[in-house]
Structure formats: C-alpha cells, structure tokens
C-alpha cells in the first residue's frame, strides 16, 4: 500500500511538469500584454519596455519558463504583478475559502444525490422516481450562473433571508454551496440510481431476500455496498472539479476563493498568479484522484493496489 | 408420499407495454417430501418464474402455494421472513449469486447471523466450517473472495449457503447449466448426497433433459407458461405422450452409434410470444397433430394413466 502511494506520488512529477508547460504556454499565448495592463493604456513605449525588463518579460519563452520553474522548485511561486504580494501568500488566503465551499458543496451533493438515487432506485418508475430524475436532468443542464442568480433573486431579494454577497461566514456560504452542489448532486443521483438498479438485478440480492433479510437490510447492506464504487468515483470527479472549477459561482457570489482570484488575474494578465494558481489546482486534482483510488481499494476487494 | 408443497392455479402475469405477458399461466402441481421434481422447458417458458414465485421472491398474480398445508402466499412479510429458513434457492449463475464484497466465510455465515440469533459468533464459525467441509469447499477459502474461486467452487458455496439454515425445500434454478460437464456431475452428486443426508425436497429447474432424467423422481414439462405433461421420470422418457414432449426428447443428443438414425421430430417455427397469448392450446401452432379444436379451446390437464398427466385434447 505504502509503496503504491509512493509510486503514485512519484508519477505526479511528470504530470505536473506537463501541466506547468501547458499552462505557461497558454498564459503567454493569451492576447493582451501584461505591461499594458499594468501601466495603463496611456503609457509610453519606453515605460512599457522598462516594465517588461523588470519582470523579465523581454526574455525568450524557454528562458522565462526555466526561470519560473527554478523559482517554484525553490518554493517561490512568484510575485503578483498587480498586488506585488507573493503568490503563495495569496493562495494561502484563497485556498481555504475555496476548500470550505467545495467541501460543503460536495457533502450536500453526496448526501442528497446518493439519497435521492437510492430512493429512486427502490421506487423505480413511481412519481418520485420520475420527478427526481427529471429534476436531475434539469440540474445537470442548468448553468451555474443562472441558478446562482435565481437563488439570489428568491432568497436575497424577494424573501430577504440571506445576504447577497460579501463575507465568508456560514450564512454567506449557504447560497454558493447550494448553487455549486446542484450539478454534482444531480449527477450523483443519476449514477447512484442506475448503479443501484444494476446491482439489485443481481442474483445475490435475490439470495439475500431468500435468506430472510428485510428489505432495508438488502438495500443498505447488499445493494448500496456494491454500488459504492460508482458513487465514490462520480463524487471524486465532482469534488476535483469543484476544487478548481468554482470560478463562475465564486464570481457571482463574490466569494473570495481561487476561482475569483484566477479570473481577476487573467483579466489583469497577472502571469505568475495565473500559472501558480492553475498549478495548485492541478496538484489538488491529481491528489484527490489518488485519494479516490486508495478509497477504491478499501471498499472493493477485487482491486489490489500495487 | 405426503406432499410438502402444493401449488394450485398459480399465475404470474407481467404488464408490459405490448400487453400482458403470461409468464406462468395456471400451473398446478405438488411436490412430495424428499422428492425431486424436475422442471424442463425452453428458455423463457416460465420455469424460473415458477421457482421464484413459490418462494415469494417475485409477487404472484393469483393462485395458492401450500407449504405443509398453509397458503404461504397470504403470509405477512414478517411471517415470511420466519419461513425463509425452510425454503431456499440455488441459482444458475455462480458469478452473480455471491456478493462480491464479502468473503466466502461471511457469505455462508450471513443467513445464520440473521436467522439464528441464539448462536454465538464462535458457534456460527464452527457451523460454517462444518458446512464448508460437507459441501466440499476447502477451509482455506474461508477468507477468500468470490472472484478468487472458479465456477464450480462458487456454485458449491451457493449450495452451502442455501443449506446453512437447514431448509426443507430448495428451488434449484438451473444449478448446473453454467458449469462444464465434469463439474456438473460433481455438483449433481453433491446435491443428491445432501438430499439423502438432510432429507431435502427439490424443485429442479433445467433445460437439460439428461440432467433432469438423472436427478428427478417426477418430471414436469413446461411450454409458454403452462404445464404440458407431468409424470414419473422413467415413464416420461419411455412413454412421452404430449407432442411437445416427444419433440423435446427426440432432440436429446445421444452418444451412441446407430445403424438407422433416430427419427427426429422437427418443430416448425419459433416459440410464439407469451404476450397476450391466443386462446386454445399454447402449442397448437407448432403441433403436428393440431386440429380445429386445439386452436379454439384450451385443453385441461388430464390424468391418462395413474400418475401421468397431460395437457392435450387428444393424447391417450
């Protein structure tokens, strides 16, 4: 097990290297000049040259890349062009916020999604099943920003129950967490349902009933246990996406997380922030995947890590 | 022979978009204590559905199932759970009948854990090991998972699990169909040995006539949800009366050389759909002897000689 984890961690290195190259190239291919973004539209050519020189932007791309990587390997994630603060410091402030939001959203999504999925599967083709699967379809299709704005309209403006934005307290988190949880919840519900139905068609479920297990015990002790793989997989993928992909919801609700940081940085052509943030998100994503693989082995005896 | 189970006018219909699917249509028979009744028929003729309906694993449409004189189809879920230990089932597919997340030991212990609250953990363990030995599964597989075993061993585990509660009646739902021939013989012998030592009663479902002939006291031939013929196994193979049975038997491959090849009775066409069946005899469309009456009126089950029942207007 330990050997396996170590091996997987080592395999992270090439993945992250590739990500760093990709991100670096993409950032530098973005239209727009960071020097202009920093100095404003009315700067003279000479001023721009100075800015470029001071940030090393006048050097060749490979040279810039190696300087950047060299710094990262020494634990320096760069300095923001805009705020002049170290990116690491910025990330440390923003990361917990995103984490908080992603964690609450995934908890809502897993509990709600698995619950609805199990109920749907056991009450197949009933009104509940049809209604919840239709809602799930809507949930998967509805864009986050629209859902977020609608929730805001209802709960903040019409009912005046919750604050619109600002602050990172639990009350401020309710709406963004619900908004973010909706899509993963819908997906988890659908996958749980289909996986449960598949398992419940197996003979060992019939066997369990023949042995005298009650319906509830068959569903939770046998069917759910065997559907766990699917639920864990889909939840993991959704969690990974949430960790990096909360951009739109964060923007809509003014939640000071990674997504919000990233958007602002991209607008300002703040290369070091963009690069390091994406690298951090990628690392996180890969680590979550590793976590899921380990969880797999724990719940499924057919998988032996090695 | 006193009958342990008596099935009366059992029906199981499924509502499907195209109409009503008659999976089991008005089936009556009884199984004596320590008897093995073989149930043969083509795929989809309702064999498995009968087995599952008797055990109430699928809800019935109408009819009665008497077990030791009581109609168990009227039992409450609670009464049924109590009764489950006496009625068990062995499945066809040894790959899907065992929970892949549980070890062999856990699988066999499970029925004991929920039904025998009087036993301690250790007693259950001893019982499991004892059962494994009787069922021919090595004790070293106690902590193995189903996927680590081959088909034959898995089927043994399925049988042991069914036996762990000391049942009286077992539905063997094609227990050897998915095993290769040498393993089939082992499993059949195991089932017979266990029947003798534990006094079991079997409903043995199969589509393999030679297997049924080998294990059954009586044989029931089904076609499209109805029983066509029911009699002693020897009698059936010696003197089949129903045209469908005759055609089935003529199709059994026999490994011997003959100067003159056996006469094969060939049936025309396919099995008709069990959805909204036409009136008249189910077999009429494919029967070589069918007459006008057969297409109009459904034949009743008739006793033509002691212990020999046929569902045909004309068989004598």
Interface residues (C-beta under 8 A of the other chain):
Chain A: X202 X203 X204 X206 X207 X208 X209 X210 X211 X212 X213 X214 X217 X222 X225 X226 X299 X300 X301 X302
Chain B: X52 X55 X57 X77 X81 X82 X84 X85 X87 X88 X89 X91 X92 X93 X96 X97 X98 X99 X100 X101 X103 X110 X111 X114 X115 X145 X147 X158 X161 X162 X165
